[in-house]
Amino acid sequence: QVQLVESGGGLVQSGGSLRLSCTASGSIFSINAMGWYRQAPGKQRELVATITSGGTTNSADSVKGRFTISRDNAKNTVYLQMNSLKPEDTAVYYCNAEIVISLWVEPTAYWGQGTQVTVSS
């Protein structure tokens, strides 16, 4: 019964900021990597940023310097702080988590339902 729930999407003007949150709940033994992906109309889903359980981050070149990923392990939550937003950032943003539900069970990827981010020009 693992569930990922995203929040924080919305409509913002170019140059503005948004902060996305995603919280995992349910039967969780541990969470490995967490990340954010996005999908714009007519395009494939693409990686935005990831963060390991140890705090190592990776982000796409298109968002580097503008977006920051972070996590709170005590809350099973991953965040995406988005600054200097551009119209090309418009997409549905999905959170992802690699979760171990019990000891010796192989990690499984879980996805949130997605949250819409729209940046107007």
Summary of the structure (lengths in Angstrom):
residues: 121
radius of gyration: 14.2
end to end distance: 40.5
largest distance: 49.5
contacts: 362
relative contact order: 0.32
helix: 5%
strand: 56%
